[in-house]
Amino acid sequence: MRLPTLFRRTPFRVTLLFLALFAATASAVLAYVYVASASEAQARARSQVRAEADSLMAVYRARGFEGLNVALIERISRGGPSLYVLTDANGGFVSRNLDQSPISPSPGATEGQWDTFRLTETDDQGRVERPQGIGVDYELAGGERLFVGQSMGDTERYLDRLTQALWGAMAMVLLLGLSGGLIISRNVERSMGRLNKVVLAVQEGDLRARADVRSTGDELDELGQGLNTMLDRLETSMASIRHAGDAIAHDLRSPLTRMRAKLEVALIDAEAGKVSGVDALGVALDEADALLKTFNTVLAIARLQAAAGRTPDPALFDAADLAEDMAELYEPAAEDKGLEFSAEIERGLMVEANQPFLAQALANVIDNAIKYTPPSGAVKLRARRRSSGEIEFSVTDTGPGVPEADRERVIQRFVRLDNSRTEAGSGLGLSLVAAVIEAHGGRITLDEGPGVYDGSGPGLRVALILPPASA
């Protein structure tokens, strides 16, 4: 028989476990209270019996058997919980409030023979009870015997009432705990049900489904927020994949068409004997190299994004050396185009990074700056340590710049501001840069350049910010 859903939920099971632990603890406490109270009551009764017996034995030593009998009669007439039996040397009863001594006589027990026993009593309602008693039996000098004891019936009745009260309280707590567990389980089940609906909707393809966040700050809210963040990234990734597929198809159509056309022309010319076809094949190889470069860049971006913020194959090195190498590499290219190239590099910029990836990212930024800055413009490379301790590479140019509204979009894959796509390029340069920096735990920022310079501008400043190497 399958249990109802509520009874199979984890919160309800946790509640039952807590109640079971509480019941076990309460039972142990109850047992301890009972044993401790019973032990204390028995010790107190033993002490009272000993005091009473010592008092009677003192009377016997001072006034003899007759004086002991008179004292015993006085005590019996006063009543109380004490029990007395006095017999003569022949075993005949002299004074008593008990039918007989519950302790079997032991010859020579002048120091007293102690024992516990069960009494038979009748309560106010006529019910027969058998409470526990404790007593001591003495053999007197003349062969007489004195028994002094005490009934513990009142103590046992008190302990019974205490036990019943504790069991009743525990039963009430268990009942209330079970009711509370049912309520909590139902509330948690409702909250988890809302999250499950979101998961099922996503499984069916609805990436716009989101969990309701109640702003209570509890674990369910944290789970809902985490689920929503994951779905936001998933939706963004899926949209990026769809866009990347469309962009790849668009970007590869032209070079593939050109490649096919040139191969076809080379075949026709070769058949006509006009050319050997070597030049045409060389152009086709150039087009194939461009296609391979595009694919390699996409794969590099995918590898970096799969690293999920972890630097692939990191190494400790001085970023200033990398900046100097980049400046030395690109300064001739800038001069060939008629640009003023300068570098401002601090020393001691230790970073823990993948040097080839970081070099590729910095090269892409400098190459873009040189590519889009018109002749007579300027490009400046700077490597420094920020006041926060972070390491910053920045490349500033006096080219046309990027409108502020497009600065976040331009670092996405296959995004190019020339919507006609008439210029060379695949739109992957800054996307690769962003992927490299994010994999290193850094960030990329695009800002306004130095403004209009010699009739061109306002320019663009691209900053690559990396965390410093840990000590």
C-alpha positions in Angstrom: 0.0 0.0 0.0 1.5 3.3 -1.1 1.6 6.1 1.4 0.0 9.5 0.6 2.4 12.0 -1.0 2.6 14.1 2.2 3.9 11.2 4.3 6.7 10.5 1.8 8.0 14.1 1.8 11.4 14.8 3.4 10.1 17.6 5.8 7.5 15.2 7.2 10.1 12.5 7.6 12.5 14.9 9.3 9.6 15.9 11.7 9.0 12.2 12.5 12.7 11.7 13.1 12.8 14.8 15.4 9.8 13.5 17.3 11.3 10.0 17.7 14.5 11.6 19.0 12.5 13.8 21.4 10.5 10.8 22.6 13.6 8.8 23.3 15.2 11.7 25.1 12.0 12.3 27.1 11.8 8.7 28.0 15.4 8.7 29.2 14.8 11.8 31.3 11.6 10.3 32.7 13.5 7.1 33.7 16.2 9.2 35.3 13.7 11.3 37.2 11.9 8.2 38.4 15.1 6.3 39.4 16.6 9.4 41.1 13.3 10.2 43.0 12.9 6.5 44.0 16.5 6.3 45.2 16.2 9.6 47.1 12.9 8.5 48.7 14.4 5.2 49.8 17.5 6.9 51.2 15.3 9.3 53.1 13.0 6.5 54.4 16.1 4.5 55.5 17.5 7.5 57.3 14.2 8.1 59.1 13.9 4.4 60.1 17.5 4.4 61.4 16.8 7.5 63.5 13.6 6.0 64.9 15.3 2.6 65.6 18.3 4.4 67.3 15.9 6.4 69.5 14.0 3.2 70.6 17.2 1.3 71.2 18.4 4.2 73.5 15.1 3.9 75.4 15.7 0.2 75.8 19.2 0.6 77.1 18.0 3.3 79.6 14.6 1.9 80.7 14.7 -1.7 79.8 12.1 -3.8 78.0 9.1 -2.4 79.8 10.2 1.2 79.1 10.7 0.3 75.4 7.2 -1.2 75.3 5.6 2.0 76.8 7.5 4.2 74.3 6.4 1.9 71.4 2.7 2.1 72.5 2.9 5.9 72.6 4.3 6.0 69.1 1.7 3.5 67.7 -1.1 5.6 69.3 0.2 8.7 67.6 0.0 7.1 64.2 2.2 7.9 61.2 4.0 6.0 58.5 6.3 4.1 60.9 5.8 0.3 61.4 6.6 -1.5 64.7 6.6 -5.1 65.9 7.8 -6.0 69.4 8.0 -9.7 70.5 9.1 -11.3 73.7 11.7 -13.9 74.1 9.2 -16.7 73.2 8.2 -14.9 70.0 4.9 -13.7 71.3 3.7 -10.3 70.2 3.8 -7.5 72.8 3.2 -4.3 70.8 2.7 -3.8 67.1 0.8 -2.0 64.3 1.8 -4.7 61.7 0.6 -8.3 61.7 4.1 -9.6 61.8 7.7 -8.6 61.1 8.3 -8.8 57.3 12.0 -9.7 58.0 12.9 -13.2 58.9 14.8 -13.2 62.2 18.5 -14.0 62.0 20.0 -15.1 65.3 22.6 -12.8 66.7 21.6 -9.7 64.6 22.1 -7.3 67.5 23.4 -4.6 65.1 20.1 -4.8 63.1 19.1 -6.7 60.0 17.9 -4.4 57.1 15.7 -5.4 54.2 13.0 -4.1 51.8 9.7 -5.8 51.4 6.2 -5.4 50.1 3.2 -4.5 52.3 -0.5 -5.2 51.8 -2.6 -2.1 52.4 -6.0 -0.8 51.6 -6.5 2.8 50.4 -9.5 5.1 51.1 -11.5 3.6 48.3 -11.0 0.1 49.6 -8.5 -0.9 46.9 -5.7 -3.2 47.9 -2.2 -1.9 47.3 1.2 -3.4 47.8 3.6 -0.5 48.4 7.3 -1.0 49.1 8.6 -0.8 52.7 12.0 -0.7 54.3 12.9 -1.8 57.9 15.4 -3.1 60.4 15.1 -6.0 62.8 17.0 -6.1 66.1 17.5 -8.9 68.6 17.5 -7.4 72.1 19.7 -8.5 75.0 16.9 -10.6 76.6 16.1 -12.5 73.5 13.2 -10.1 72.5 13.0 -8.8 69.0 12.2 -5.3 67.8 11.2 -4.4 64.2 11.1 -0.8 63.0 10.1 0.1 59.4 8.3 2.5 57.2 5.9 2.3 54.3 6.8 4.1 51.1 3.3 4.1 49.7 2.9 7.9 49.7 6.2 8.3 47.8 5.2 5.7 45.2 1.8 7.3 44.7 3.6 10.6 44.2 6.0 9.1 41.7 3.0 7.5 39.8 1.3 10.9 39.6 4.5 12.5 38.4 5.0 9.7 35.8 1.5 10.1 34.5 1.9 13.9 34.2 5.2 13.5 32.3 3.7 10.9 29.9 0.7 13.1 29.3 2.9 16.1 28.6 5.0 14.1 26.2 1.9 12.7 24.4 0.7 16.3 24.0 4.1 17.5 22.7 4.1 14.5 20.2 0.6 15.3 19.0 1.4 19.0 18.6 4.7 18.2 16.9 3.0 15.8 14.5 0.4 18.4 13.7 3.1 21.0 13.2 5.1 18.6 11.0 2.0 18.1 8.8 1.5 21.8 8.4 5.2 22.5 7.7 5.3 19.6 5.2 2.3 20.9 3.4 3.7 24.4 3.2 7.1 23.1 2.0 5.3 20.8 -0.5 3.4 23.8 -2.0 6.6 25.8 -2.3 8.5 22.9 -3.8 5.5 22.2 -6.1 5.9 25.7 -7.6 9.6 25.1 -8.2 8.8 21.7 -9.8 6.3 23.4 -12.1 9.0 25.7 -13.3 11.4 22.7 -13.9 8.7 20.8 -15.8 7.9 23.9 -17.9 11.6 24.2 -18.8 11.8 20.5 -19.6 8.9 21.0 -22.0 10.9 23.8 -23.7 9.5 27.0 -22.0 12.7 28.8 -21.1 10.8 31.9 -20.0 9.3 30.1 -17.0 10.6 31.6 -13.7 10.1 30.7 -10.0 8.2 33.1 -7.7 10.5 34.6 -5.1 8.6 35.7 -1.9 11.4 37.9 -0.6 11.5 36.1 2.8 15.2 35.3 2.6 14.8 31.6 3.4 16.4 28.7 1.6 13.5 28.3 -0.8 14.0 31.9 -1.9 17.7 31.3 -2.4 16.8 28.2 -4.4 14.3 30.1 -6.5 16.7 32.9 -7.1 19.5 30.5 -8.1 17.0 28.7 -10.4 16.0 31.9 -12.0 19.6 33.0 -12.5 20.4 29.7 -14.0 17.4 30.0 -16.4 18.4 33.5 -17.3 21.9 32.3 -18.3 20.4 29.3 -20.1 18.1 31.4 -22.0 20.9 33.8 -22.9 23.1 30.9 -23.9 20.4 29.4 -26.1 19.7 32.7 -27.7 23.5 33.1 -28.3 23.7 29.7 -29.8 20.8 30.4 -32.2 22.4 33.8 -33.1 25.8 32.1 -33.5 24.4 29.5 -35.8 22.7 32.2 -38.0 25.8 34.3 -37.9 28.1 31.4 -38.8 25.8 30.5 -41.7 25.8 34.1 -42.9 29.6 34.7 -42.4 30.6 31.4 -44.0 28.3 31.8 -47.0 30.3 34.5 -48.7 33.8 32.9 -48.4 32.4 29.5 -49.4 30.7 31.1 -52.4 33.9 32.9 -53.3 35.9 29.8 -52.9 33.6 27.8 -55.1 33.5 30.5 -57.7 37.3 30.8 -57.9 37.7 27.0 -58.0 35.2 26.9 -60.8 37.0 29.7 -62.7 40.3 27.9 -62.2 38.8 24.7 -63.5 37.4 26.5 -66.6 40.7 28.4 -67.2 42.7 25.2 -66.7 40.5 23.3 -69.2 40.9 26.2 -71.7 44.7 26.2 -71.2 44.8 29.9 -70.1 46.3 29.3 -66.6 47.8 26.5 -64.7 45.4 27.1 -61.9 48.1 27.5 -59.3 47.2 31.2 -58.5 43.5 30.3 -58.2 44.3 27.4 -55.9 46.4 29.8 -53.8 43.5 32.2 -53.4 41.2 29.2 -52.5 43.7 28.2 -49.8 43.7 31.7 -48.4 39.9 31.5 -48.2 40.1 28.1 -46.5 42.6 29.5 -44.0 40.2 32.3 -43.2 37.4 29.7 -42.6 39.7 27.7 -40.3 40.7 30.8 -38.4 37.0 31.5 -37.8 36.3 28.0 -36.5 39.4 28.0 -34.4 38.4 31.2 -32.8 34.9 29.9 -32.0 36.4 26.8 -30.5 38.8 28.9 -28.4 35.8 30.9 -27.1 33.9 27.7 -26.3 36.9 26.3 -24.4 37.3 29.5 -22.3 33.6 29.7 -21.5 33.6 26.0 -20.5 36.4 26.8 -18.0 33.6 28.6 -15.9 35.9 31.2 -14.4 39.0 28.9 -14.1 42.1 29.9 -15.8 43.3 27.2 -18.2 46.9 26.2 -17.7 47.9 29.3 -15.6 51.5 30.4 -15.1 53.0 33.2 -13.1 54.7 36.0 -15.1 55.2 39.7 -15.3 52.5 41.3 -17.4 54.9 44.2 -18.2 57.0 41.8 -20.3 53.9 40.8 -22.4 52.9 44.5 -22.9 56.5 45.3 -24.1 56.4 42.4 -26.5 53.0 43.6 -27.9 54.3 47.2 -28.2 57.4 46.0 -30.1 55.3 43.8 -32.4 52.7 46.4 -33.4 54.6 49.6 -33.4 55.9 49.0 -37.0 52.4 48.2 -38.2 51.1 51.4 -36.7 53.9 53.4 -38.3 53.3 51.8 -41.7 49.7 53.1 -41.5 50.8 56.6 -40.4 49.7 56.3 -36.8 51.5 57.6 -33.7 52.0 54.6 -31.4 53.1 55.0 -27.8 53.4 52.7 -24.8 53.4 53.5 -21.0 54.3 50.4 -19.0 54.9 49.9 -15.3 57.1 47.1 -14.0 56.3 44.4 -11.5 52.8 43.6 -12.7 52.7 39.9 -11.7 49.7 37.9 -12.8 48.8 34.2 -12.8 47.3 33.6 -16.3 47.5 31.7 -19.5 50.1 33.8 -21.4 49.2 32.7 -24.9 45.5 33.4 -24.4 46.2 36.8 -22.8 48.7 37.7 -25.6 46.0 36.8 -28.2 43.4 39.0 -26.3 45.8 42.0 -26.1 46.8 41.5 -29.7 43.1 41.6 -30.8 42.5 44.8 -29.0 45.7 46.5 -30.5 44.9 45.1 -33.9 41.4 46.6 -33.8 42.7 49.9 -32.7 45.2 50.1 -35.6 42.6 48.7 -38.0 39.9 51.3 -37.3 42.0 54.4 -36.5 42.5 56.5 -39.7 45.9 57.7 -40.8 47.6 60.5 -38.7 45.7 59.2 -35.7 47.2 57.8 -32.5 47.2 54.6 -30.5 48.4 54.2 -27.0 49.1 51.0 -25.0 49.3 51.3 -21.2 50.0 48.6 -18.5 49.6 49.7 -14.9 48.5 48.7 -11.4 45.2 50.2 -10.3 44.7 51.7 -6.8 42.7 48.5 -6.0 45.7 46.3 -6.8 44.3 45.0 -10.0 46.4 44.8 -13.2 45.1 46.8 -16.1 45.9 46.8 -19.9 44.4 49.6 -21.8 44.5 50.5 -25.5 43.3 54.0 -26.4 42.8 55.1 -30.0 41.5 58.1 -31.9 39.3 56.1 -34.3 35.5 56.5 -34.7 34.8 54.8 -31.4 31.8 52.7 -30.4 28.5 54.3 -29.5 27.7 53.9 -25.8 24.5 51.9 -26.6 26.5 49.3 -28.5 29.4 48.8 -26.1 27.9 45.8 -24.3 26.6 44.3 -27.5 29.9 44.7 -29.5 31.7 42.1 -27.3 29.2 39.4 -28.1 30.0 36.8 -30.7 29.5 37.6 -34.4 28.3 41.1 -33.6 29.7 43.7 -36.0 28.6 47.4 -36.2 28.9 47.3 -40.0 25.6 45.6 -40.4 26.1 45.1 -44.2 29.2 43.0 -43.3 31.1 44.4 -46.3 34.4 44.7 -44.4 36.7 41.9 -43.6 36.2 40.2 -40.2 34.0 37.8 -38.4 32.9 39.7 -35.3 34.8 37.4 -33.0 37.8 39.5 -32.0 36.3 41.3 -28.9 34.2 38.3 -28.1 37.4 36.2 -27.7 38.9 39.0 -25.6 35.9 39.0 -23.3 36.0 35.2 -23.0 39.8 35.3 -22.1 39.4 38.0 -19.5 36.3 36.4 -17.9 38.1 33.0 -17.7 40.9 34.8 -15.8 38.4 36.3 -13.3 38.7 39.8 -14.8 36.5 42.1 -16.7 36.6 44.2 -19.9 35.4 47.8 -20.1 34.8 50.1 -23.1 34.9 53.9 -22.6 35.2 57.1 -24.5 38.6 57.7 -26.1 40.6 61.0 -25.8 38.2 62.9 -28.0 38.6 64.4 -31.4 42.2 64.3 -32.6 43.4 65.9 -35.8 39.9 65.8 -37.2 39.0 62.2 -36.2 37.6 60.7 -33.0 36.1 60.6 -30.4 38.1 57.3 -30.2 37.8 54.3 -27.9 39.5 53.1 -24.7 39.4 49.3 -24.1 40.6 48.2 -20.7 41.4 44.6 -19.7 41.4 44.4 -15.9 42.9 41.3 -14.2 43.2 40.3 -10.6 46.8 40.3 -9.3 48.7 37.1 -8.6 48.0 35.8 -5.1 50.8 36.1 -2.6 
